Amino acid sequence: MHPVIRTVLQRLGLGLLTLFAVSVIIFSSLELLPGGFAEAILGQGATPETVAAFNKSLGLDRPPVTRYVEWLGGAVQGDFGKSFAGAGGWREENVRFVSDIIGPRFYNTFFLAALTALIAVPIAIALGLFAALYRNGWFDRIINSVTLTTIASPEFFVAYVLVLIAVGNKNGFAAVLPDGWGPMVKPFVSWIPDLPPLATVSKGTPFWEHVWKAILPAITLTLVIVAHMMRMTRASIISLLANPYIEMAKLKGLSPRQVIVRHALPNAWAPIATVIAFNLAYLVVGVVVVEVVFTYPGIGQLMVDSVGSRDMPVAQACALIFAATYILLNLVADIIAIVTNPRLLHPK
Amino acid sequence: MTSDVKPADKSRVKGSTLVEIKGLKIDGYSDDKWHPIIKGLDLTLKRGEVIGLIGESGAGKSTLGLAAMGYTKPGCKITAGSVTFDGIDLVNASQDRLRELWGSRISYVAQSASASFNPAHKLMEQVTESALNHGVMDKAAAEADAKDLFKRLQLPNPDTIGGRYPHQVSGGQLQRAMTAMAMSCRPDLIIFDEPTTALDVTTQVEVLAAMRRIVEEFNTAAIYITHDLAVVAQMAHRIMVLRYGNLVEEAETRAMLKAPTQDYTKSLWAVRKLEKKEEKSDDIALSVSNVDASYSGVVKVLDNVTVRIPRGKTVAVVGESGSGKSTLARAITGLLPPSKGRISFNGKDLPARLQDRDRDTLRRIQMIYQSADTALNPRQTVRDIIGRPLEFYLGLTGAEKDRRIVKLLDAIELNEDFIDRYPGEMSGGQKQRISIARALAAEPEIIICDEVTSALDQIVQEEILKLLMKLQKETKVTYLFITHDIATVRAISDEIVVMYKGKVVQQGLKSDVLNPPYPAYTELLLSSVPQMDPDWLTTLLRKRSGAAA
């Protein structure tokens, strides 16, 4: 077997093991949350008998280990069980499967993450390359300060500034800015097209409309993640510049740009890929604030809501998907590190 | 070979001036100050001529060689003087102008081929890059030409080797591939910067021969930088000896070898003349019997190795990289437990694993490493470094420990001011002395010296070797001296062990091993050591091709 395939299988196996450990942690930590779904839904006035009956109807009276095994058994087959919401004594047609709830939300989240990645990753790598090329020059400094500013600002702030610009452009700034500020700001932002400040999408939203509505959240997230990836690109390239093969490339008459793109970048992919994977994982699991600002129906909001209402099956499924995302993206980064390293890809 | 020289090359007139350096001064920036590296040097190189630059580290030879390309390393600057290449002023030339010349008319062969090839690209891509980038040839022509150069440089499988990655070929092959890379545009000038220093002697012979042949074939001028006088004597028509950025002596090669005028030049021979008188002894301190060892469990790095080390004597283990000589040291120290065989010390079997040995056994076997830079903790002072074994093995503390440290410093010929210094504040030779003192502090019976002089300049090497011999006389310590350098072996050993591919080829007294009759490998090894004779390489190659025919 080719060593690369063996390594990938090995990592995949380790990933599954990690996922299993994570599932135990998720299940037991949600188990430890004070108060149960029954208390949450029936209110404080509920008698212990009602609570017990309610729990029994949901199967919550059985021991945790039994429930865990049952849940995991279903999960590996893609069945995350039924949501508590709408369960318990109501009519059978109100019962909703967790996968039906999560499915569309996950699609939306994935859509936004992919759109952001398409914008942010090329920009970050290009900026990183230029920053390395013109290191310590004015371009490098400006790019560094701008990206650091955007990463240092809270994401809801970045989001609201963008909303402000979108709204202001359409309706005039008089409504949102103090008197006299509108005319000052307007010339700088009037070239920006009218972007929808609310990203309300539903199952039937056509693809391009979805893209259009998701642009502002995507830009917000881009501003949040670009700095990290760009700085890693810059740093890993600069750290390679002291290598003798870089000097050799210079002395072969290559221009600084050729030296960086042809001779430094191919050796820098591994650390860059790791940071990109990390940021893409964040795009899937960590964007609840941006979802709230733009009222975008993603999986982050769903998880927060389900934890609030003690809807365990949904919360567990979300957490498991998040963990799987991290593991999978890191696996991809590992694979990139292997295939971009000829020493590993083509052993002696 | 004129038949396949391009028409343009015929206009190259042998004998006209190609490079002229006048009054060159270069400063380097370190410790927040500018220091002079080159202090006013002149150099004239004619077309087709090979000039050798020789000197110790810090002599400025690489800096001067690179300056002939119009290049200075980051942190260096030309402060005065001129560099003219074929009428072009390189000091004031624009970067674009220099880039036009680099790779096409002036090219560079670096010391470590394995570090100077980009690990991410195949050899062919890198060898043809200059030619394609400068638009000298199209891709097909450049690849055909590269294969032709590979053939001329006698690389194995010249038609397919270009498809390999740098890590897939050996160091000697890489160095030849780099020469092909430098030749790809048929430059007027090649700078060879210590191109064989990292190679084994047997490989060095092949690489030197290949480089010399191709430089002659294409009538290329070259600047050959090295610290090894015997090597440069094979390559250069003329030699410049440099020290501290100044010229010591310049002469035609034969004239310089015959009659060097300066004391400094003569001292470069010194270590080769150092020779300890061998002494025979049958009192065996440590013996290794039929030992096998491997790292992965698959390939045997040591294969049925048997070595006897007599008490109070020096046994030199000599061999090329990969011969297993350092692994032998690891097996003796217990860092790599042998998979088979016995190691006995003072007549008793040593536990195979380091963890199973008691403290007193550990104390009796000490080690000194090749690179004092990595073997000494840069954040510890000499007091901590030497004091640690005193505390650990002998239980000394406080004033008594300090007194012993000063005594040890005295033994290694450093004064007591060194006690509070950090490794960064010492020279390479001083750092290696500290390593020796650290080993000595444990009052060991055996010291294993692993290439301890390889990273040092000739003159410093001689001092260290003399020191080691003096210490042996005073303390009766036994040395197991691992080295690849025959001159060092000659200087220090009583007995010699020759290793090749994990096996012991020969063990015996120095006079027996270094004199005929030889086993085949010992003969190959000894005949590959460059001699102070400009005809050595020519004679050797003739002899070898005669023997092969």
Interface residues (C-beta under 8 A of the other chain):
Chain A: N243 P244 Y245 E247 M248 A249 K250 L251 K252 G253 L254 S255 Q258 R262 H263 P266 N267 T340 N341 P342 R343 H346 K348
Chain B: M69 Y71 K73 L98 R99 E100 L101 W102 G103 S104 S107 Y108 A110 Q111 S112 A115 S116 F117 N118 P119 A120 H121 E129 S130 N133 H134 Y165 H167 Q168 M181
